[in-house]
């Protein structure tokens, strides 16, 4: 029997939904705050990371095929436009991608294939934001 659109799980469901995305986000920001390897990345962010900790899981949920709340509260926005004011270079983009890959690996979602794909795509997105 062929899979129908209704029977195919989204990456959001396969990764573990909101709980897993929240855990990945929390680990990502914990790494950024505590590991000196991400000092340049941390320096470009506001002192209070709470708003970003709250926002990133919602963005990731919609991006992975789950609820699109982030887009409803940020109409007309995308990650590129949200980050345009920041001086992102290859170093900080690489730090972001490395911290996100570590966070995903350390949370270790049950579906390793989707976790790997998520890390790959997010790395390409981060490196695509580098200027200069």
Phi and psi in radians as a Rosetta constraint file:
Dihedral C 1 N 2 CA 2 C 2 CIRCULARHARMONIC -1.300 0.35
Dihedral N 2 CA 2 C 2 N 3 CIRCULARHARMONIC 2.560 0.35
Dihedral C 2 N 3 CA 3 C 3 CIRCULARHARMONIC -1.267 0.35
Dihedral N 3 CA 3 C 3 N 4 CIRCULARHARMONIC 2.395 0.35
Dihedral C 3 N 4 CA 4 C 4 CIRCULARHARMONIC -1.695 0.35
Dihedral N 4 CA 4 C 4 N 5 CIRCULARHARMONIC 2.910 0.35
Dihedral C 4 N 5 CA 5 C 5 CIRCULARHARMONIC -0.996 0.35
Dihedral N 5 CA 5 C 5 N 6 CIRCULARHARMONIC -0.615 0.35
Dihedral C 5 N 6 CA 6 C 6 CIRCULARHARMONIC -1.253 0.35
Dihedral N 6 CA 6 C 6 N 7 CIRCULARHARMONIC -0.485 0.35
Dihedral C 6 N 7 CA 7 C 7 CIRCULARHARMONIC -1.580 0.35
Dihedral N 7 CA 7 C 7 N 8 CIRCULARHARMONIC -0.181 0.35
Dihedral C 7 N 8 CA 8 C 8 CIRCULARHARMONIC -1.479 0.35
Dihedral N 8 CA 8 C 8 N 9 CIRCULARHARMONIC 2.143 0.35
Dihedral C 8 N 9 CA 9 C 9 CIRCULARHARMONIC -1.315 0.35
Dihedral N 9 CA 9 C 9 N 10 CIRCULARHARMONIC 2.453 0.35
Dihedral C 9 N 10 CA 10 C 10 CIRCULARHARMONIC -1.310 0.35
Dihedral N 10 CA 10 C 10 N 11 CIRCULARHARMONIC 2.788 0.35
Dihedral C 10 N 11 CA 11 C 11 CIRCULARHARMONIC -0.979 0.35
Dihedral N 11 CA 11 C 11 N 12 CIRCULARHARMONIC -0.600 0.35
Dihedral C 11 N 12 CA 12 C 12 CIRCULARHARMONIC -0.985 0.35
Dihedral N 12 CA 12 C 12 N 13 CIRCULARHARMONIC -0.841 0.35
Dihedral C 12 N 13 CA 13 C 13 CIRCULARHARMONIC -1.202 0.35
Dihedral N 13 CA 13 C 13 N 14 CIRCULARHARMONIC -0.733 0.35
Dihedral C 13 N 14 CA 14 C 14 CIRCULARHARMONIC -1.144 0.35
Dihedral N 14 CA 14 C 14 N 15 CIRCULARHARMONIC -0.589 0.35
Dihedral C 14 N 15 CA 15 C 15 CIRCULARHARMONIC -1.324 0.35
Dihedral N 15 CA 15 C 15 N 16 CIRCULARHARMONIC -0.388 0.35
Dihedral C 15 N 16 CA 16 C 16 CIRCULARHARMONIC 2.075 0.35
Dihedral N 16 CA 16 C 16 N 17 CIRCULARHARMONIC 0.177 0.35
Dihedral C 16 N 17 CA 17 C 17 CIRCULARHARMONIC 1.224 0.35
Dihedral N 17 CA 17 C 17 N 18 CIRCULARHARMONIC -2.772 0.35
Dihedral C 17 N 18 CA 18 C 18 CIRCULARHARMONIC -0.993 0.35
Dihedral N 18 CA 18 C 18 N 19 CIRCULARHARMONIC -0.722 0.35
Dihedral C 18 N 19 CA 19 C 19 CIRCULARHARMONIC -1.044 0.35
Dihedral N 19 CA 19 C 19 N 20 CIRCULARHARMONIC -0.766 0.35
Dihedral C 19 N 20 CA 20 C 20 CIRCULARHARMONIC -1.235 0.35
Dihedral N 20 CA 20 C 20 N 21 CIRCULARHARMONIC -0.714 0.35
Dihedral C 20 N 21 CA 21 C 21 CIRCULARHARMONIC -1.146 0.35
Dihedral N 21 CA 21 C 21 N 22 CIRCULARHARMONIC -0.627 0.35
Dihedral C 21 N 22 CA 22 C 22 CIRCULARHARMONIC -1.136 0.35
Dihedral N 22 CA 22 C 22 N 23 CIRCULARHARMONIC -0.760 0.35
Dihedral C 22 N 23 CA 23 C 23 CIRCULARHARMONIC -1.112 0.35
Dihedral N 23 CA 23 C 23 N 24 CIRCULARHARMONIC -0.730 0.35
Dihedral C 23 N 24 CA 24 C 24 CIRCULARHARMONIC -1.087 0.35
Dihedral N 24 CA 24 C 24 N 25 CIRCULARHARMONIC -0.819 0.35
Dihedral C 24 N 25 CA 25 C 25 CIRCULARHARMONIC -1.063 0.35
Dihedral N 25 CA 25 C 25 N 26 CIRCULARHARMONIC -0.814 0.35
Dihedral C 25 N 26 CA 26 C 26 CIRCULARHARMONIC -1.072 0.35
Dihedral N 26 CA 26 C 26 N 27 CIRCULARHARMONIC -0.749 0.35
Dihedral C 26 N 27 CA 27 C 27 CIRCULARHARMONIC -1.147 0.35
Dihedral N 27 CA 27 C 27 N 28 CIRCULARHARMONIC -0.700 0.35
Dihedral C 27 N 28 CA 28 C 28 CIRCULARHARMONIC -1.003 0.35
Dihedral N 28 CA 28 C 28 N 29 CIRCULARHARMONIC -0.895 0.35
Dihedral C 28 N 29 CA 29 C 29 CIRCULARHARMONIC -1.232 0.35
Dihedral N 29 CA 29 C 29 N 30 CIRCULARHARMONIC -0.539 0.35
Dihedral C 29 N 30 CA 30 C 30 CIRCULARHARMONIC -1.087 0.35
Dihedral N 30 CA 30 C 30 N 31 CIRCULARHARMONIC -0.774 0.35
Dihedral C 30 N 31 CA 31 C 31 CIRCULARHARMONIC -1.073 0.35
Dihedral N 31 CA 31 C 31 N 32 CIRCULARHARMONIC -0.795 0.35
Dihedral C 31 N 32 CA 32 C 32 CIRCULARHARMONIC -1.069 0.35
Dihedral N 32 CA 32 C 32 N 33 CIRCULARHARMONIC -0.627 0.35
Dihedral C 32 N 33 CA 33 C 33 CIRCULARHARMONIC -1.403 0.35
Dihedral N 33 CA 33 C 33 N 34 CIRCULARHARMONIC -0.465 0.35
Dihedral C 33 N 34 CA 34 C 34 CIRCULARHARMONIC -1.938 0.35
Dihedral N 34 CA 34 C 34 N 35 CIRCULARHARMONIC -0.401 0.35
Dihedral C 34 N 35 CA 35 C 35 CIRCULARHARMONIC -1.702 0.35
Dihedral N 35 CA 35 C 35 N 36 CIRCULARHARMONIC 2.095 0.35
Dihedral C 35 N 36 CA 36 C 36 CIRCULARHARMONIC -1.024 0.35
Dihedral N 36 CA 36 C 36 N 37 CIRCULARHARMONIC -0.324 0.35
Dihedral C 36 N 37 CA 37 C 37 CIRCULARHARMONIC -1.113 0.35
Dihedral N 37 CA 37 C 37 N 38 CIRCULARHARMONIC -0.307 0.35
Dihedral C 37 N 38 CA 38 C 38 CIRCULARHARMONIC -1.975 0.35
Dihedral N 38 CA 38 C 38 N 39 CIRCULARHARMONIC 0.425 0.35
Dihedral C 38 N 39 CA 39 C 39 CIRCULARHARMONIC -1.063 0.35
Dihedral N 39 CA 39 C 39 N 40 CIRCULARHARMONIC -0.758 0.35
Dihedral C 39 N 40 CA 40 C 40 CIRCULARHARMONIC -1.138 0.35
Dihedral N 40 CA 40 C 40 N 41 CIRCULARHARMONIC -0.694 0.35
Dihedral C 40 N 41 CA 41 C 41 CIRCULARHARMONIC -1.114 0.35
Dihedral N 41 CA 41 C 41 N 42 CIRCULARHARMONIC -0.810 0.35
Dihedral C 41 N 42 CA 42 C 42 CIRCULARHARMONIC -1.082 0.35
Dihedral N 42 CA 42 C 42 N 43 CIRCULARHARMONIC -0.674 0.35
Dihedral C 42 N 43 CA 43 C 43 CIRCULARHARMONIC -1.101 0.35
Dihedral N 43 CA 43 C 43 N 44 CIRCULARHARMONIC -0.437 0.35
Dihedral C 43 N 44 CA 44 C 44 CIRCULARHARMONIC -1.497 0.35
Dihedral N 44 CA 44 C 44 N 45 CIRCULARHARMONIC -0.043 0.35
Dihedral C 44 N 45 CA 45 C 45 CIRCULARHARMONIC -1.787 0.35
Dihedral N 45 CA 45 C 45 N 46 CIRCULARHARMONIC 2.767 0.35
Dihedral C 45 N 46 CA 46 C 46 CIRCULARHARMONIC -1.089 0.35
Dihedral N 46 CA 46 C 46 N 47 CIRCULARHARMONIC 2.761 0.35
Dihedral C 46 N 47 CA 47 C 47 CIRCULARHARMONIC -1.023 0.35
Dihedral N 47 CA 47 C 47 N 48 CIRCULARHARMONIC -0.673 0.35
Dihedral C 47 N 48 CA 48 C 48 CIRCULARHARMONIC -1.694 0.35
Dihedral N 48 CA 48 C 48 N 49 CIRCULARHARMONIC 1.922 0.35
Dihedral C 48 N 49 CA 49 C 49 CIRCULARHARMONIC -1.516 0.35
Dihedral N 49 CA 49 C 49 N 50 CIRCULARHARMONIC -0.045 0.35
Dihedral C 49 N 50 CA 50 C 50 CIRCULARHARMONIC -0.961 0.35
Dihedral N 50 CA 50 C 50 N 51 CIRCULARHARMONIC -0.775 0.35
Dihedral C 50 N 51 CA 51 C 51 CIRCULARHARMONIC -1.072 0.35
Dihedral N 51 CA 51 C 51 N 52 CIRCULARHARMONIC -0.656 0.35
Dihedral C 51 N 52 CA 52 C 52 CIRCULARHARMONIC -1.275 0.35
Dihedral N 52 CA 52 C 52 N 53 CIRCULARHARMONIC -0.646 0.35
Dihedral C 52 N 53 CA 53 C 53 CIRCULARHARMONIC -1.050 0.35
Dihedral N 53 CA 53 C 53 N 54 CIRCULARHARMONIC -0.612 0.35
Dihedral C 53 N 54 CA 54 C 54 CIRCULARHARMONIC -1.346 0.35
Dihedral N 54 CA 54 C 54 N 55 CIRCULARHARMONIC -0.593 0.35
Dihedral C 54 N 55 CA 55 C 55 CIRCULARHARMONIC -1.458 0.35
Dihedral N 55 CA 55 C 55 N 56 CIRCULARHARMONIC -0.700 0.35
Dihedral C 55 N 56 CA 56 C 56 CIRCULARHARMONIC -1.047 0.35
Dihedral N 56 CA 56 C 56 N 57 CIRCULARHARMONIC -0.730 0.35
Dihedral C 56 N 57 CA 57 C 57 CIRCULARHARMONIC -1.080 0.35
Dihedral N 57 CA 57 C 57 N 58 CIRCULARHARMONIC -0.603 0.35
Dihedral C 57 N 58 CA 58 C 58 CIRCULARHARMONIC -1.191 0.35
Dihedral N 58 CA 58 C 58 N 59 CIRCULARHARMONIC -0.731 0.35
Dihedral C 58 N 59 CA 59 C 59 CIRCULARHARMONIC -1.055 0.35
Dihedral N 59 CA 59 C 59 N 60 CIRCULARHARMONIC -0.870 0.35
Dihedral C 59 N 60 CA 60 C 60 CIRCULARHARMONIC -1.063 0.35
Dihedral N 60 CA 60 C 60 N 61 CIRCULARHARMONIC -0.639 0.35
Dihedral C 60 N 61 CA 61 C 61 CIRCULARHARMONIC -1.039 0.35
Dihedral N 61 CA 61 C 61 N 62 CIRCULARHARMONIC -0.897 0.35
Dihedral C 61 N 62 CA 62 C 62 CIRCULARHARMONIC -1.156 0.35
Dihedral N 62 CA 62 C 62 N 63 CIRCULARHARMONIC -0.665 0.35
Dihedral C 62 N 63 CA 63 C 63 CIRCULARHARMONIC -1.125 0.35
Dihedral N 63 CA 63 C 63 N 64 CIRCULARHARMONIC -0.533 0.35
Dihedral C 63 N 64 CA 64 C 64 CIRCULARHARMONIC -1.598 0.35
Dihedral N 64 CA 64 C 64 N 65 CIRCULARHARMONIC 0.133 0.35
Dihedral C 64 N 65 CA 65 C 65 CIRCULARHARMONIC 1.675 0.35
Dihedral N 65 CA 65 C 65 N 66 CIRCULARHARMONIC 0.166 0.35
Dihedral C 65 N 66 CA 66 C 66 CIRCULARHARMONIC -1.665 0.35
Dihedral N 66 CA 66 C 66 N 67 CIRCULARHARMONIC -2.761 0.35
Dihedral C 66 N 67 CA 67 C 67 CIRCULARHARMONIC -0.986 0.35
Dihedral N 67 CA 67 C 67 N 68 CIRCULARHARMONIC 2.454 0.35
Dihedral C 67 N 68 CA 68 C 68 CIRCULARHARMONIC -1.788 0.35
Dihedral N 68 CA 68 C 68 N 69 CIRCULARHARMONIC 0.641 0.35
Dihedral C 68 N 69 CA 69 C 69 CIRCULARHARMONIC -0.988 0.35
Dihedral N 69 CA 69 C 69 N 70 CIRCULARHARMONIC -0.694 0.35
Dihedral C 69 N 70 CA 70 C 70 CIRCULARHARMONIC -1.012 0.35
Dihedral N 70 CA 70 C 70 N 71 CIRCULARHARMONIC -0.751 0.35
Dihedral C 70 N 71 CA 71 C 71 CIRCULARHARMONIC -1.240 0.35
Dihedral N 71 CA 71 C 71 N 72 CIRCULARHARMONIC -0.533 0.35
Dihedral C 71 N 72 CA 72 C 72 CIRCULARHARMONIC -1.212 0.35
Dihedral N 72 CA 72 C 72 N 73 CIRCULARHARMONIC -0.590 0.35
Dihedral C 72 N 73 CA 73 C 73 CIRCULARHARMONIC -1.571 0.35
Dihedral N 73 CA 73 C 73 N 74 CIRCULARHARMONIC -0.163 0.35
Dihedral C 73 N 74 CA 74 C 74 CIRCULARHARMONIC -2.279 0.35
Dihedral N 74 CA 74 C 74 N 75 CIRCULARHARMONIC 1.006 0.35
Dihedral C 74 N 75 CA 75 C 75 CIRCULARHARMONIC -1.035 0.35
Dihedral N 75 CA 75 C 75 N 76 CIRCULARHARMONIC 2.401 0.35
Dihedral C 75 N 76 CA 76 C 76 CIRCULARHARMONIC 1.353 0.35
Dihedral N 76 CA 76 C 76 N 77 CIRCULARHARMONIC 0.061 0.35
Dihedral C 76 N 77 CA 77 C 77 CIRCULARHARMONIC -1.778 0.35
Dihedral N 77 CA 77 C 77 N 78 CIRCULARHARMONIC 2.725 0.35
Dihedral C 77 N 78 CA 78 C 78 CIRCULARHARMONIC -2.525 0.35
Dihedral N 78 CA 78 C 78 N 79 CIRCULARHARMONIC 2.974 0.35
Dihedral C 78 N 79 CA 79 C 79 CIRCULARHARMONIC -1.075 0.35
Dihedral N 79 CA 79 C 79 N 80 CIRCULARHARMONIC -0.645 0.35
Dihedral C 79 N 80 CA 80 C 80 CIRCULARHARMONIC -1.119 0.35
Dihedral N 80 CA 80 C 80 N 81 CIRCULARHARMONIC -0.806 0.35
Dihedral C 80 N 81 CA 81 C 81 CIRCULARHARMONIC -1.195 0.35
Dihedral N 81 CA 81 C 81 N 82 CIRCULARHARMONIC -0.608 0.35
Dihedral C 81 N 82 CA 82 C 82 CIRCULARHARMONIC -1.174 0.35
Dihedral N 82 CA 82 C 82 N 83 CIRCULARHARMONIC -0.492 0.35
Dihedral C 82 N 83 CA 83 C 83 CIRCULARHARMONIC -1.784 0.35
Dihedral N 83 CA 83 C 83 N 84 CIRCULARHARMONIC -0.015 0.35
Dihedral C 83 N 84 CA 84 C 84 CIRCULARHARMONIC -0.974 0.35
Dihedral N 84 CA 84 C 84 N 85 CIRCULARHARMONIC -0.661 0.35
Dihedral C 84 N 85 CA 85 C 85 CIRCULARHARMONIC -1.220 0.35
Dihedral N 85 CA 85 C 85 N 86 CIRCULARHARMONIC -0.235 0.35
Dihedral C 85 N 86 CA 86 C 86 CIRCULARHARMONIC -1.567 0.35
Dihedral N 86 CA 86 C 86 N 87 CIRCULARHARMONIC 2.496 0.35
Dihedral C 86 N 87 CA 87 C 87 CIRCULARHARMONIC -1.420 0.35
Dihedral N 87 CA 87 C 87 N 88 CIRCULARHARMONIC 1.240 0.35
Dihedral C 87 N 88 CA 88 C 88 CIRCULARHARMONIC -1.419 0.35
Dihedral N 88 CA 88 C 88 N 89 CIRCULARHARMONIC 2.156 0.35
Dihedral C 88 N 89 CA 89 C 89 CIRCULARHARMONIC -2.083 0.35
Dihedral N 89 CA 89 C 89 N 90 CIRCULARHARMONIC -3.107 0.35
Dihedral C 89 N 90 CA 90 C 90 CIRCULARHARMONIC -1.056 0.35
Dihedral N 90 CA 90 C 90 N 91 CIRCULARHARMONIC -0.589 0.35
Dihedral C 90 N 91 CA 91 C 91 CIRCULARHARMONIC -1.158 0.35
Dihedral N 91 CA 91 C 91 N 92 CIRCULARHARMONIC -0.897 0.35
Dihedral C 91 N 92 CA 92 C 92 CIRCULARHARMONIC -1.237 0.35
Dihedral N 92 CA 92 C 92 N 93 CIRCULARHARMONIC -0.607 0.35
Dihedral C 92 N 93 CA 93 C 93 CIRCULARHARMONIC -1.119 0.35
Dihedral N 93 CA 93 C 93 N 94 CIRCULARHARMONIC -0.726 0.35
Dihedral C 93 N 94 CA 94 C 94 CIRCULARHARMONIC -1.141 0.35
Dihedral N 94 CA 94 C 94 N 95 CIRCULARHARMONIC -0.686 0.35
Dihedral C 94 N 95 CA 95 C 95 CIRCULARHARMONIC -1.098 0.35
Dihedral N 95 CA 95 C 95 N 96 CIRCULARHARMONIC -0.746 0.35
Dihedral C 95 N 96 CA 96 C 96 CIRCULARHARMONIC -1.052 0.35
Dihedral N 96 CA 96 C 96 N 97 CIRCULARHARMONIC -0.850 0.35
Dihedral C 96 N 97 CA 97 C 97 CIRCULARHARMONIC -1.093 0.35
Dihedral N 97 CA 97 C 97 N 98 CIRCULARHARMONIC -0.737 0.35
Dihedral C 97 N 98 CA 98 C 98 CIRCULARHARMONIC -1.151 0.35
Dihedral N 98 CA 98 C 98 N 99 CIRCULARHARMONIC -0.751 0.35
Dihedral C 98 N 99 CA 99 C 99 CIRCULARHARMONIC -1.125 0.35
Dihedral N 99 CA 99 C 99 N 100 CIRCULARHARMONIC -0.682 0.35
Dihedral C 99 N 100 CA 100 C 100 CIRCULARHARMONIC -1.178 0.35
Dihedral N 100 CA 100 C 100 N 101 CIRCULARHARMONIC -0.758 0.35
Dihedral C 100 N 101 CA 101 C 101 CIRCULARHARMONIC -1.048 0.35
Dihedral N 101 CA 101 C 101 N 102 CIRCULARHARMONIC -0.743 0.35
Dihedral C 101 N 102 CA 102 C 102 CIRCULARHARMONIC -1.090 0.35
Dihedral N 102 CA 102 C 102 N 103 CIRCULARHARMONIC -0.777 0.35
Dihedral C 102 N 103 CA 103 C 103 CIRCULARHARMONIC -1.055 0.35
Dihedral N 103 CA 103 C 103 N 104 CIRCULARHARMONIC -0.787 0.35
Dihedral C 103 N 104 CA 104 C 104 CIRCULARHARMONIC -1.076 0.35
Dihedral N 104 CA 104 C 104 N 105 CIRCULARHARMONIC -0.816 0.35
Dihedral C 104 N 105 CA 105 C 105 CIRCULARHARMONIC -1.107 0.35
Dihedral N 105 CA 105 C 105 N 106 CIRCULARHARMONIC -0.694 0.35
Dihedral C 105 N 106 CA 106 C 106 CIRCULARHARMONIC -1.291 0.35
Dihedral N 106 CA 106 C 106 N 107 CIRCULARHARMONIC -0.547 0.35
Dihedral C 106 N 107 CA 107 C 107 CIRCULARHARMONIC -1.296 0.35
Dihedral N 107 CA 107 C 107 N 108 CIRCULARHARMONIC -0.540 0.35
Dihedral C 107 N 108 CA 108 C 108 CIRCULARHARMONIC 0.916 0.35
Dihedral N 108 CA 108 C 108 N 109 CIRCULARHARMONIC 1.148 0.35
Dihedral C 108 N 109 CA 109 C 109 CIRCULARHARMONIC -0.963 0.35
Dihedral N 109 CA 109 C 109 N 110 CIRCULARHARMONIC 2.595 0.35
Dihedral C 109 N 110 CA 110 C 110 CIRCULARHARMONIC -1.034 0.35
Dihedral N 110 CA 110 C 110 N 111 CIRCULARHARMONIC -0.617 0.35
Dihedral C 110 N 111 CA 111 C 111 CIRCULARHARMONIC -1.600 0.35
Dihedral N 111 CA 111 C 111 N 112 CIRCULARHARMONIC 1.590 0.35
Dihedral C 111 N 112 CA 112 C 112 CIRCULARHARMONIC -1.103 0.35
Dihedral N 112 CA 112 C 112 N 113 CIRCULARHARMONIC -0.564 0.35
Dihedral C 112 N 113 CA 113 C 113 CIRCULARHARMONIC -1.107 0.35
Dihedral N 113 CA 113 C 113 N 114 CIRCULARHARMONIC -0.807 0.35
Dihedral C 113 N 114 CA 114 C 114 CIRCULARHARMONIC -1.207 0.35
Dihedral N 114 CA 114 C 114 N 115 CIRCULARHARMONIC -0.672 0.35
Dihedral C 114 N 115 CA 115 C 115 CIRCULARHARMONIC -1.055 0.35
Dihedral N 115 CA 115 C 115 N 116 CIRCULARHARMONIC -0.765 0.35
Dihedral C 115 N 116 CA 116 C 116 CIRCULARHARMONIC -1.122 0.35
Dihedral N 116 CA 116 C 116 N 117 CIRCULARHARMONIC -0.792 0.35
Dihedral C 116 N 117 CA 117 C 117 CIRCULARHARMONIC -1.085 0.35
Dihedral N 117 CA 117 C 117 N 118 CIRCULARHARMONIC -0.708 0.35
Dihedral C 117 N 118 CA 118 C 118 CIRCULARHARMONIC -1.065 0.35
Dihedral N 118 CA 118 C 118 N 119 CIRCULARHARMONIC -0.807 0.35
Dihedral C 118 N 119 CA 119 C 119 CIRCULARHARMONIC -1.074 0.35
Dihedral N 119 CA 119 C 119 N 120 CIRCULARHARMONIC -0.720 0.35
Dihedral C 119 N 120 CA 120 C 120 CIRCULARHARMONIC -1.072 0.35
Dihedral N 120 CA 120 C 120 N 121 CIRCULARHARMONIC -0.848 0.35
Dihedral C 120 N 121 CA 121 C 121 CIRCULARHARMONIC -1.201 0.35
Dihedral N 121 CA 121 C 121 N 122 CIRCULARHARMONIC -0.733 0.35
Dihedral C 121 N 122 CA 122 C 122 CIRCULARHARMONIC -1.128 0.35
Dihedral N 122 CA 122 C 122 N 123 CIRCULARHARMONIC -0.613 0.35
Dihedral C 122 N 123 CA 123 C 123 CIRCULARHARMONIC -1.116 0.35
Dihedral N 123 CA 123 C 123 N 124 CIRCULARHARMONIC -0.784 0.35
Dihedral C 123 N 124 CA 124 C 124 CIRCULARHARMONIC -1.077 0.35
Dihedral N 124 CA 124 C 124 N 125 CIRCULARHARMONIC -0.693 0.35
Dihedral C 124 N 125 CA 125 C 125 CIRCULARHARMONIC -1.111 0.35
Dihedral N 125 CA 125 C 125 N 126 CIRCULARHARMONIC -0.806 0.35
Dihedral C 125 N 126 CA 126 C 126 CIRCULARHARMONIC -1.076 0.35
Dihedral N 126 CA 126 C 126 N 127 CIRCULARHARMONIC -0.837 0.35
Dihedral C 126 N 127 CA 127 C 127 CIRCULARHARMONIC -1.152 0.35
Dihedral N 127 CA 127 C 127 N 128 CIRCULARHARMONIC -0.506 0.35
Dihedral C 127 N 128 CA 128 C 128 CIRCULARHARMONIC -1.196 0.35
Dihedral N 128 CA 128 C 128 N 129 CIRCULARHARMONIC -0.329 0.35
Dihedral C 128 N 129 CA 129 C 129 CIRCULARHARMONIC -1.483 0.35
Dihedral N 129 CA 129 C 129 N 130 CIRCULARHARMONIC -0.205 0.35
Dihedral C 129 N 130 CA 130 C 130 CIRCULARHARMONIC -1.176 0.35
Dihedral N 130 CA 130 C 130 N 131 CIRCULARHARMONIC 2.358 0.35
Dihedral C 130 N 131 CA 131 C 131 CIRCULARHARMONIC -2.166 0.35
Dihedral N 131 CA 131 C 131 N 132 CIRCULARHARMONIC 2.602 0.35
